[in-house]
Amino acid sequence: FAATAATIVAGTVAERCKMVAYFCYSIFLTAFVYPVVVHSTWASDGFLSAFNEANRFMDQGVIDFAGSGVVHLTGGATALIAAIV
């Protein structure tokens, strides 16, 4: 799933950035950003999880069916940032 989130951005920055920059970005996204987003959504104690009764974000929870929400949220948000930069 982490690699899929990184490849969503590939379509956004295709032929617009250097390969080394995309390689560094992919490592940073899959090693640091994606695990934090996944934990906050999928873990029972994550602040976005619907199963965390005590500490939900804005008193709402997220149920991610089959992981597609987290993948596309992470990939889409980073693609938007890459397009702006």
C-alpha positions in Angstrom: 0.0 0.0 0.0 2.8 2.4 0.8 4.3 2.0 -2.7 0.9 2.6 -4.2 0.6 5.9 -2.4 4.0 6.9 -3.7 3.2 6.0 -7.3 0.0 8.2 -7.3 2.4 11.1 -7.3 4.4 9.8 -10.2 1.6 10.8 -12.6 1.5 14.3 -11.1 5.3 14.9 -11.4 5.9 12.9 -14.5 8.7 14.6 -16.5 8.6 17.6 -14.1 11.1 16.6 -11.6 14.5 14.8 -11.5 14.6 11.1 -10.8 16.8 11.6 -7.7 14.2 14.0 -6.2 11.4 11.5 -6.9 13.5 8.7 -5.4 14.2 10.7 -2.2 10.5 11.7 -2.0 9.4 8.0 -2.4 11.7 6.9 0.4 10.5 9.7 2.8 6.8 9.0 2.0 6.9 5.3 2.4 9.3 5.3 5.4 8.0 8.1 7.5 4.7 9.8 6.3 2.6 6.8 5.3 3.2 4.8 8.6 2.0 7.8 10.7 -1.1 8.2 8.6 -1.8 4.4 8.7 -1.3 4.2 12.4 -3.6 7.1 13.1 -6.4 5.5 11.1 -6.0 1.7 11.4 -4.7 1.3 15.0 -7.3 1.0 17.7 -5.7 3.8 19.6 -5.2 6.1 16.6 -6.8 9.5 16.8 -8.7 9.0 13.5 -9.9 5.5 14.3 -13.6 5.0 14.9 -12.8 2.3 17.5 -11.0 4.8 19.8 -13.8 5.8 22.0 -11.8 8.0 24.4 -9.7 10.1 22.1 -11.4 10.7 18.7 -10.5 13.6 16.5 -13.4 16.1 16.5 -15.6 13.4 18.1 -15.7 11.5 14.8 -14.0 8.3 13.6 -12.9 6.9 10.3 -13.5 3.4 9.1 -11.2 2.7 6.1 -12.6 -0.1 4.0 -9.7 -2.3 2.6 -7.1 0.5 3.0 -8.1 2.5 -0.1 -9.0 5.7 1.9 -5.6 6.0 3.5 -3.7 5.2 0.3 -5.6 7.8 -1.8 -5.6 10.4 0.9 -1.9 10.2 1.4 -1.1 10.0 -2.4 -3.6 12.7 -3.3 -2.4 15.1 -0.7 1.2 14.7 -1.6 0.4 14.9 -5.3 -1.3 18.2 -4.7 1.7 19.5 -2.7 4.1 18.3 -5.5 2.0 20.1 -8.1 2.0 23.3 -6.2 5.7 23.2 -5.6 
